[in-house]
């Protein structure tokens, strides 16, 4: 090959020009595919970790669909910033425990065996109860004594609305609210559920704050905020009612919501913390069968399109603990005060 065929030597690289995000806003584009293809999301922030000053919140969160695990099944998970193991006992009940054996640290999902409501470690056969996490059998030694430290952390679990929910509490506290039952999901007049799940680089409190940030509807979504005629708060529970009662949104803690739009759809939302900076969102939709077989799919697509407008904002913003707010934005401050009840932390820590 000659020099002419090779061509001239390449020019030295020029200083890199700032890259455009390629995203026009006001309002943001609607693209439901953005939820499921993270590579297409505009992420210009250089360090997305540590943007939020609070730990993983306390609450009920979906960790799996009920149909994803059969009796005797074992699934490794990573939620709440922890390595976990989900298994379904031979009794049919689901259990969630920390993943690593307290004996010599083996991962219980890698070769572990389900026995009744327990899981046996693949390394030395130690067996742990799914409901309590305590060791109930050390099969190779003559001593009947098993120290209290021989346990894995076990999480309260319920299976409801077709999903497996786990209670996370940073300091091991007991549940202080319940996972609501949604009767539409088992009503023969309502369609089979439609599930959408995806991850977002944000936290549960940031997502929940959107509901009370009315000004953003105009600039991000190009619409006016939904007028709310009634707003009710009782401990961990919130309810907003609008449109003459046709719009009802209920919140249970940070990350669990039930939205009913009369004559169109009911859906449950769970925002499960993967860690302090990332959430795994699951939305479960159903619609009246009278609307046609595709009604729930259409509702899911419409809500996913709307959420796609928020994702570029969430994944590139930072949390301001003392924001400069306008008087009409007092609901944001009230929401943040309400959210404090869902955090535990070291003494002196403040969940503003």
Order of alpha helices (4+ residues) and beta strands (2+ residues): alpha-beta-beta-beta-beta-beta-beta-beta-beta-beta-beta-beta-beta-alpha-beta-beta-beta-beta-beta-beta-alpha-alpha
